[in-house]
Amino acid sequence: MSRVRNPIALGKGIMVLAAQVCVAWFAYLWLVFESLSVAGCEDRCDLAAVAGALSAQMWVGIGTLVVAAVGIVALTVRERESWWMPTVGVAVIIMTCVINSLVIDAAITI
C-alpha cells in the first residue's frame, strides 16, 4: 500500500471539495426559494421551465462533485496539486446558478 507523499496537497483538495459541496447546496436552496414565487401564478407561469432549472442545478452540483472527487484522487496518485479541480467545480456551479436564476425569472414573468 502506497502512502500519499504530499498530504498537505491532498488536504487542500479535500477542503476545497467541502467548500464546493457547501456552494452547491446554497445555490440549489437559492433556486428553491426563488421558485417559491410560482405559488400564485400556476396559470401564467411556465412550471416546466422552473422544474427544469431546479433539476439542472441539482444534476450539475452532483456531476461537478463526482468529477472533482475523481480528479482529486487521480491527481493525488500522480503527485500533482488537486485543489483546482473543485475550484473549477465551484465556478461551474455559480455560473449554472446564475443562468438557472434567469430562467426561473423568465418563467415567472411570462
Secondary structure, 3 states (H helix, E strand, C coil): CCCCCCHHHHHHHHHHHHHHHHHHHHHHHHHHHHHHHHHHCCCCCCHHHHHHHHHHHHHHHHHHHHHHHHHHHHHHHCCCCCCHHHHHHHHHHHHHHHHHHHHHHHHHCC
